[in-house]
Amino acid sequence: MASVPVESYPGEPPHSQGNPLVDGLIASLPEFVPSYQELVPAGDGRRGDAVMLIGLADFVAARLATFETADALLTRALAYIEVLIDTEWAEEVDRSEDLMLAFFDSLSPDDRLRLTRWLGPCSKFLVDRLDTPAGN
């Protein structure tokens, strides 16, 4: 089996295990180091490739579950904002657009960009207004 390329370090990479697969993973995903270090007792002192990959699968599955929970929460929160913008409530309330702009304006431009996939058409319109320089 060919070894996995590893970034070059002047000496041993941080947390080096002398195994190119492990060293490459640790260099690419330093967040995995604490999980990897917990694998030693589980592997009877062996940190073999299979044990490491099983641990990585658990690490990824946990992050996926966290992402799915956050995804569902963001979907519901921004769907509610969309409903507020797109309903009679918005038509009845003076300054409703200002209220919604206040919500989006309280988010940084980077946050608004990251939220794009959850925004409905009305929300996107308001965000575009915020992110378009005045006079354009």
Secondary structure by P-SEA (a helix, b strand, c coil): cccccccccccccccccccaaaaaaaaacccaaaaaaaccccccccccaaaaaaaaaaaaaaaaaaaaaaaaaaaaaaaaaaaaacccccccccaaaaaaaaaaaaccaaaaaaacccccaaaaaaaaaaaccccc
